[in-house]
Amino acid sequence: MEKTDVLVVGGGPGGLSCATLLAEQGMDVVVVERKPLVGPKVCAGGITWHGLIRLVPESLIERAFPEQYIFSDRQQVVVRNDNPIIATVSREHLGQWMADRAEAAGVRIWTSTRLITCGGHQAQLERQGRGRLTVEYGHLVGADGSNSRVRRLLGVPTLQTGIGLNAMVPRSLPQMQWHLCPRLFASGYAWIFPHADVSSIGAFADRRLFSAVHLKTQLLRWCEERRLRLDPDDLRAGVVNYDYRGVCFNGGYLVGDAAGLASGLTGEGIYPALISGQAVARMILNPAYPAGELANLGKKHHRHRQMVMLASRFPRLGATLAEFLLLLLKWKVIDFRTLEMAE
Ligand SMILES: Cc1cc2nc3c(=O)[nH]c(=O)nc-3n(C[C@H](O)[C@H](O)[C@H](O)COP(=O)(O)OP(=O)(O)OC[C@H]3O[C@@H](n4cnc5c(N)ncnc54)[C@H](O)[C@@H]3O)c2cc1C
């Protein structure tokens, strides 16, 4: 039997940010991660200026884009800024950097270890090739992503999810592009996010309207129309949970995708994972902590969710709204921040 003050399930950005802050304040923290390596994840690796770019070391930035090219059926808008609006990072490098910081603060990270079940301040873990282990904890944090087992064990339902597809193609394309194309993706979109030597090409859509297979067909059609070369076998799918119902439940906390904090509109989830991870750490350290940052995140999240609901229920209205949104961006009535999760 092992003992720890806090058991964090999941070594993604949400779990590691939470664990690091707790360990820096003197708590004993164990992070369990089912994969053998911290970091790799189906993701386009886009981080925003108002959210994260300034928080990660420059060496992690693969490419930075002060210009965003946004296309719809009727128009093309170029949004320019003095600072990079979005940069790209490798999830593997970001994960390793965060894991190093966590370990330097004293966090124990157990890779190849997965949570089987938990309750009554005890968790059953399975360590690959080394059998089962029981851990007794003071607090439990579910940071185990969109298919969160902790969320299920806490009895929190998940009804609103998006589906994302991503492939890393072996060339760095010149522009960062967003393609709103209701004909193919309804309220979703396709993207090109160039990295240093590769480019992420993918699509995100509402899971009520698209299965992974359906979205794949649409994305391949979109690539064909644009003469973009993409090997279908390179595509990887991932669910994005945006069914946010709070972070504090009877028996434990949820952060990041496990809490449903990714944007239902864009799929952006790294920033919400980091912010919610830190907020939950502060709540554990001080139960009276007001967590204003979560309230702000919740408001933005709610606005994004309302836009998706509207576009999914009334597709024509959604398409018109998308064109209107682009006009507002073009006329600089709103800025790109409206689409970002950061305030
Ligand atoms: C195709 C696609 C593209 C995306 N692109 C972007 C983007 O460009 N920018 C952006 O901000 N967001 C993007 N996202 C969303 C982003 O990837 C997530 O929101 C973010 O990773 C959430 O972080 P997290 O720490 O909450 O969860 P994750 O990063 O999912 O981490 C959860 C961890 O928990 C582990 N785990 C799961 N179950 C268990 C278990 N039982 N026991 C132990 N460990 C477990 C997993 O292995 C994983 O490492 C994208 C998502 C998809 C699907």
The ligand as a Tripos MOL2 file, in Angstrom:
@<TRIPOS>MOLECULE
LIG
   53    58     1     0     0
SMALL
NO_CHARGES

@<TRIPOS>ATOM
      1 C1         -7.5730   16.4200  -33.1110 C.3       1 LIG1
      2 C2         -7.4040   17.3280  -31.9310 C.ar      1 LIG1
      3 C3         -6.6900   18.5190  -32.0760 C.ar      1 LIG1
      4 C4         -6.5250   19.3840  -30.9890 C.ar      1 LIG1
      5 N1         -5.8080   20.5370  -31.1690 N.ar      1 LIG1
      6 C5         -5.6650   21.3990  -30.1330 C.ar      1 LIG1
      7 C6         -4.9180   22.5970  -30.2970 C.ar      1 LIG1
      8 O1         -4.3690   22.8870  -31.3520 O.2       1 LIG1
      9 N2         -4.8030   23.4340  -29.2330 N.ar      1 LIG1
     10 C7         -5.4040   23.1520  -28.0150 C.ar      1 LIG1
     11 O2         -5.3050   23.9750  -27.0810 O.2       1 LIG1
     12 N3         -6.0940   21.9980  -27.8300 N.ar      1 LIG1
     13 C8         -6.2290   21.1240  -28.8480 C.ar      1 LIG1
     14 N4         -6.9100   19.9420  -28.6680 N.ar      1 LIG1
     15 C9         -7.4450   19.6470  -27.3120 C.3       1 LIG1
     16 C10        -6.3100   19.2520  -26.3510 C.3       1 LIG1
     17 O3         -5.5610   18.1930  -26.8980 O.3       1 LIG1
     18 C11        -6.8860   18.8460  -24.9990 C.3       1 LIG1
     19 O4         -7.8960   19.7510  -24.6250 O.3       1 LIG1
     20 C12        -5.8100   18.8260  -23.9180 C.3       1 LIG1
     21 O5         -4.8330   17.8660  -24.2070 O.3       1 LIG1
     22 C13        -6.4560   18.5400  -22.5630 C.3       1 LIG1
     23 O6         -5.4640   18.3410  -21.5960 O.3       1 LIG1
     24 P1         -5.7720   17.3910  -20.3330 P.3       1 LIG1
     25 O7         -4.5610   17.4420  -19.4880 O.co2     1 LIG1
     26 O8         -7.0720   17.7480  -19.7610 O.co2     1 LIG1
     27 O9         -5.9750   15.9400  -20.9590 O.3       1 LIG1
     28 P2         -4.9690   15.0100  -21.9100 P.3       1 LIG1
     29 O10        -3.9890   15.8930  -22.5360 O.co2     1 LIG1
     30 O11        -5.8930   14.2130  -22.6930 O.co2     1 LIG1
     31 O12        -4.2480   14.1640  -20.8110 O.3       1 LIG1
     32 C14        -4.9120   13.1240  -20.1320 C.3       1 LIG1
     33 C15        -3.8940   12.0480  -19.7880 C.3       1 LIG1
     34 O13        -4.5210   11.0780  -18.9660 O.3       1 LIG1
     35 C16        -4.0310    9.8000  -19.3250 C.3       1 LIG1
     36 N5         -5.0220    8.7930  -18.8660 N.ar      1 LIG1
     37 C17        -6.2610    8.5570  -19.3910 C.ar      1 LIG1
     38 N6         -6.8780    7.5960  -18.6940 N.ar      1 LIG1
     39 C18        -6.0250    7.2180  -17.7060 C.ar      1 LIG1
     40 C19        -6.0970    6.2360  -16.6510 C.ar      1 LIG1
     41 N7         -7.1870    5.4550  -16.4660 N.pl3     1 LIG1
     42 N8         -5.0260    6.0990  -15.8180 N.ar      1 LIG1
     43 C20        -3.9080    6.8900  -15.9900 C.ar      1 LIG1
     44 N9         -3.7910    7.8050  -16.9800 N.ar      1 LIG1
     45 C21        -4.8370    7.9850  -17.8080 C.ar      1 LIG1
     46 C22        -3.8830    9.8790  -20.8370 C.3       1 LIG1
     47 O14        -2.9790    8.9180  -21.3320 O.3       1 LIG1
     48 C23        -3.3840   11.3160  -21.0280 C.3       1 LIG1
     49 O15        -1.9810   11.4000  -21.0570 O.3       1 LIG1
     50 C24        -7.0940   19.0580  -29.7250 C.ar      1 LIG1
     51 C25        -7.7990   17.8590  -29.5740 C.ar      1 LIG1
     52 C26        -7.9410   16.9950  -30.6520 C.ar      1 LIG1
     53 C27        -8.7050   15.7050  -30.4540 C.3       1 LIG1
@<TRIPOS>BOND
     1     1     2 1
     2     2     3 ar
     3     2    52 ar
     4     3     4 ar
     5     4     5 ar
     6     4    50 ar
     7     5     6 ar
     8     6     7 ar
     9     6    13 1
    10     7     8 2
    11     7     9 ar
    12     9    10 ar
    13    10    11 2
    14    10    12 ar
    15    12    13 ar
    16    13    14 ar
    17    14    15 1
    18    14    50 ar
    19    15    16 1
    20    16    17 1
    21    16    18 1
    22    18    19 1
    23    18    20 1
    24    20    21 1
    25    20    22 1
    26    22    23 1
    27    23    24 1
    28    24    25 2
    29    24    26 1
    30    24    27 1
    31    27    28 1
    32    28    29 2
    33    28    30 1
    34    28    31 1
    35    31    32 1
    36    32    33 1
    37    33    34 1
    38    33    48 1
    39    34    35 1
    40    35    36 1
    41    35    46 1
    42    36    37 ar
    43    36    45 ar
    44    37    38 ar
    45    38    39 ar
    46    39    40 ar
    47    39    45 ar
    48    40    41 1
    49    40    42 ar
    50    42    43 ar
    51    43    44 ar
    52    44    45 ar
    53    46    47 1
    54    46    48 1
    55    48    49 1
    56    50    51 ar
    57    51    52 ar
    58    52    53 1
@<TRIPOS>SUBSTRUCTURE
     1 LIG1         1 GROUP 0 **** ****
